[in-house]
Amino acid sequence: MKTYCLELTGDFACFTRPEMKVERVSYDVMTPSAARACFEAILWKPAIHWHIRKIEVLKPIRWINLRRNEVASVVSTRNVETAMKNGTGTLGLNIENDRQQRAGLFLRDVAYRVHADLEFIPERDSGALANKYYEMFERRANRGQCINQPYLGCREFAAHFRLVTDPATEPAPIDETRELGFMLYDLDFTQPADPAPRFFRARLENGVVNVPARDSEEIRG
């Protein structure tokens, strides 16, 4: 494994609490699953896996109330499968009929420094070396390249990223300590058709959230 660090910034963020069924309410701090998605947006291959180790909060936690237009329905999976099979089909939605307004409590003016380990899985790329993927990620991150735009919880909240080569020379995180309660860790895809959420008790310690390992007893289903 090799550890990398990304600085992620954005105007808004929403790391939605799953217990909120209708309205969008964010966790106080970025979740490990959202952090992993940002690394995977830069580089994802079947032969690698990202492990989030630490999330540093670089700016004070600030909130904003927003009301947004959303679409109430989704395109039918059956219609998508039919269109893929036939090469044609109607997949559009009439947003005038499906539009609805929802209130949200979001974070604003956010900045994080996220540390993650890149694990190479040799059996998924026989004959390759881990350095192949290390160099690939470093090259893409330094150039600002990504597979899709990293985002901060919701796709409309784009994240700007920077590869941090020497975290020791970077500014310190915020000086704040508090309990964050149970936070979404990630989804367990052991059963791909029905991924199960996993949680852990998060704590902000001097601006840092230390993330336990996936197989830790701290991770609960």
FIFI-600137 format. One line per field, with one value per residue (C-alpha): residue number from 1; x, y, z. Coordinates in nm, 4 decimals. Last residue first. Layout:
i: c(NUM:...);
u: c(X:...);
v: c(Y:...);
w: c(Z:...);
This chain:
i: c(221:220:219:218:217:216:215:214:213:212:211:210:209:208:207:206:205:204:203:202:201:200:199:198:197:196:195:194:193:192:191:190:189:188:187:186:185:184:183:182:181:180:179:178:177:176:175:174:173:172:171:170:169:168:167:166:165:164:163:162:161:160:159:158:157:156:155:154:153:152:151:150:149:148:147:146:145:144:143:142:141:140:139:138:137:136:135:134:133:132:131:130:129:128:127:126:125:124:123:122:121:120:119:118:117:116:115:114:113:112:111:110:109:108:107:106:105:104:103:102:101:100:99:98:97:96:95:94:93:92:91:90:89:88:87:86:85:84:83:82:81:80:79:78:77:76:75:74:73:72:71:70:69:68:67:66:65:64:63:62:61:60:59:58:57:56:55:54:53:52:51:50:49:48:47:46:45:44:43:42:41:40:39:38:37:36:35:34:33:32:31:30:29:28:27:26:25:24:23:22:21:20:19:18:17:16:15:14:13:12:11:10:9:8:7:6:5:4:3:2:1);
u: c(-2.3974:-2.1185:-1.7567:-1.5729:-1.4794:-1.2356:-1.2481:-1.2913:-1.0148:-1.1090:-1.1270:-0.9558:-1.1517:-0.9221:-0.9983:-0.8454:-1.0308:-1.3578:-1.5172:-1.7047:-1.8888:-1.8947:-2.1534:-2.1990:-2.4717:-2.5685:-2.5521:-2.8508:-2.7867:-2.4110:-2.4272:-2.0767:-2.1101:-2.0823:-2.1622:-1.9461:-1.8710:-2.1976:-2.1647:-2.2736:-2.2220:-2.0085:-1.8442:-1.6449:-1.3002:-1.2129:-0.8850:-0.9229:-0.6705:-0.3033:-0.1638:0.0446:0.4165:0.3632:0.1195:0.4045:0.2847:-0.0689:-0.2541:-0.5079:-0.8817:-1.1757:-1.5022:-1.8288:-2.1538:-2.4071:-2.3102:-2.4137:-2.1780:-1.8897:-1.8131:-1.5251:-1.5774:-1.5636:-1.2695:-1.0310:-0.7329:-0.5978:-0.2483:-0.0945:-0.3835:-0.3541:0.0220:0.0126:-0.2682:-0.0945:0.2397:0.0890:-0.1047:0.2003:0.4020:0.1784:0.3238:0.1433:0.1899:-0.1557:-0.4025:-0.6877:-0.4731:-0.2305:-0.4774:-0.3050:-0.4129:-0.4046:-0.4111:-0.6035:-0.5464:-0.8041:-0.7417:-1.0744:-1.2122:-1.5712:-1.7283:-2.0809:-2.2381:-2.5983:-2.9377:-3.1862:-3.5437:-3.7150:-3.9141:-4.0832:-4.0666:-4.2208:-4.4818:-4.2717:-3.9664:-4.1133:-3.8738:-3.6849:-3.5939:-3.7990:-3.6425:-3.3861:-3.1057:-3.3440:-3.1559:-3.0237:-3.3653:-3.5333:-3.2848:-3.3381:-3.7164:-3.6954:-3.4796:-3.7507:-3.6204:-3.6385:-3.9128:-3.9549:-3.7240:-3.5693:-3.5985:-3.3929:-3.4513:-3.1358:-3.0393:-2.6685:-2.4208:-2.0644:-1.8036:-1.4835:-1.2251:-0.9474:-1.1221:-0.8796:-1.0078:-0.7960:-0.7523:-0.9664:-0.8892:-0.8943:-0.8980:-0.7058:-0.7134:-1.0646:-0.9496:-1.0458:-0.8464:-0.9440:-1.3131:-1.2046:-1.0233:-1.3339:-1.5588:-1.3401:-1.3952:-1.7730:-1.7593:-1.5389:-1.7979:-1.7259:-1.8018:-2.1074:-2.3368:-2.5736:-2.9514:-3.1519:-3.5248:-3.7254:-3.6069:-3.3505:-3.2029:-2.9621:-2.7730:-2.6676:-2.3100:-2.4046:-2.1371:-2.1181:-1.8575:-1.5919:-1.2530:-1.0738:-0.7044:-0.5844:-0.3338:-0.1832:-0.0627:0.0966:0.0000);
v: c(-0.2799:-0.1751:-0.0767:-0.0283:-0.3973:-0.3149:-0.5026:-0.1818:-0.0045:0.2829:0.6449:0.9136:1.2397:1.5397:1.8996:1.8737:1.5447:1.5177:1.1920:0.9383:0.6333:0.3950:0.2890:0.0290:0.0378:-0.2897:-0.3394:-0.5378:-0.6619:-0.6553:-0.8818:-0.8429:-0.4798:-0.3319:0.0372:0.2942:0.4528:0.6369:0.8301:0.7501:1.0465:1.3476:1.3910:1.7116:1.8645:2.1848:2.3540:2.3599:2.1681:2.2752:2.4428:2.2211:2.1494:1.8121:1.7085:1.6830:1.5789:1.7117:1.6344:1.9086:1.8757:2.1017:1.9393:1.9900:2.0237:1.9304:1.5654:1.5559:1.4358:1.6672:1.5930:1.4656:1.5339:1.2090:1.0014:1.2668:1.4714:1.7611:1.7127:1.6265:1.3915:1.2065:1.1566:1.0551:0.8071:0.6400:0.6317:0.4498:0.2204:0.0962:0.0967:-0.1836:-0.4221:-0.6023:-0.9650:-1.0719:-0.7868:-0.8964:-1.1425:-0.8611:-0.6489:-0.3092:-0.1056:0.2746:0.4109:0.7312:1.0656:1.3413:1.7121:1.8917:2.2312:2.3563:2.6922:2.5797:2.2770:2.1925:2.1889:2.1101:2.1945:2.0056:2.1319:1.8992:1.8499:1.5359:1.6803:1.9717:1.7434:1.5241:1.2314:1.0876:0.7248:0.6492:0.3651:0.2660:0.0127:-0.2763:-0.4438:-0.1244:0.0392:-0.2610:-0.2608:0.1121:0.0731:-0.2090:0.0053:0.2714:0.6284:0.7905:0.9813:1.2925:1.5255:1.7910:2.1679:2.3010:2.4912:2.5937:2.6402:2.7088:2.5782:2.6411:2.4038:2.6064:2.5381:2.2791:1.9633:1.6706:1.3296:1.0220:0.6636:0.6177:0.2829:0.2840:-0.0425:-0.1366:-0.4149:-0.3426:0.0090:0.3505:0.6695:1.0356:0.9790:0.6871:0.9271:1.1465:0.8433:0.7329:1.0698:1.0384:0.6887:0.8133:1.0801:1.4541:1.6402:1.7866:1.5301:1.6842:1.7150:1.6640:1.6505:1.3377:1.0313:1.1806:0.8701:0.8362:1.1547:1.3193:1.4323:1.7661:2.0088:2.3673:2.6128:2.3474:2.2203:1.8863:1.8552:1.5074:1.2916:0.9627:0.6577:0.3611:0.0000);
w: c(1.0388:1.2727:1.2133:1.5440:1.5451:1.2662:0.9336:0.7278:0.9172:1.1481:1.0251:1.2327:1.2126:1.2609:1.3599:1.7057:1.7566:1.5644:1.6711:1.4627:1.5932:1.2990:1.0424:0.7672:0.5030:0.3302:-0.0461:-0.1820:-0.5364:-0.4830:-0.1728:-0.0317:-0.1426:0.2077:0.1836:0.3579:0.6950:0.7580:1.0810:1.4360:1.6653:1.5778:1.9189:1.9534:1.9259:1.7406:1.6530:1.2754:1.0691:1.0561:0.7462:0.5118:0.5506:0.7196:0.4435:0.1902:-0.1582:-0.1316:-0.4551:-0.5196:-0.5689:-0.6498:-0.5492:-0.7367:-0.5425:-0.8135:-0.7747:-0.4098:-0.1350:-0.2149:-0.5779:-0.7873:-1.1611:-1.3540:-1.4743:-1.3443:-1.4574:-1.2516:-1.3931:-1.0563:-0.9760:-1.3089:-1.2859:-0.9208:-0.9838:-1.2781:-1.0997:-0.8014:-1.0328:-1.2226:-0.9013:-0.7702:-1.0275:-1.3076:-1.4099:-1.3014:-1.2689:-1.0425:-0.8500:-0.7628:-0.5581:-0.5167:-0.2143:-0.2328:0.1203:0.1916:0.3637:0.3161:0.3638:0.3770:0.2801:0.2979:0.2141:0.2909:0.4560:0.3727:0.5438:0.2695:0.1815:-0.0952:-0.3910:-0.6372:-1.0115:-1.1585:-1.3941:-1.5218:-1.5199:-1.7918:-1.7838:-2.0808:-2.1446:-2.4550:-2.6539:-2.9125:-2.9553:-2.8982:-2.6129:-2.4540:-2.4870:-2.3254:-2.0358:-1.9821:-1.9903:-1.7339:-1.5073:-1.5128:-1.5237:-1.1832:-1.0028:-0.7862:-0.9762:-0.7548:-0.7222:-0.4337:-0.1105:0.0698:0.4338:0.4917:0.7468:0.8612:1.0030:1.0382:0.7651:0.7311:0.8506:0.8351:0.7284:0.8101:0.6953:0.3827:0.2174:-0.1640:-0.3609:-0.6730:-0.9331:-1.0619:-1.1607:-1.0264:-1.0551:-1.0208:-0.9473:-0.7281:-0.4969:-0.4706:-0.4154:-0.1240:0.0445:0.0053:0.1596:0.4449:0.5332:0.5139:0.8353:1.0101:0.8467:0.5971:0.6063:0.2865:0.3586:0.2854:0.4773:0.7129:0.8782:0.5858:0.6848:0.3615:0.3103:0.1557:0.0421:-0.0812:-0.2095:-0.2556:-0.1446:-0.1405:-0.0511:-0.1370:0.0475:-0.0635:0.1274:-0.0481:0.0000);
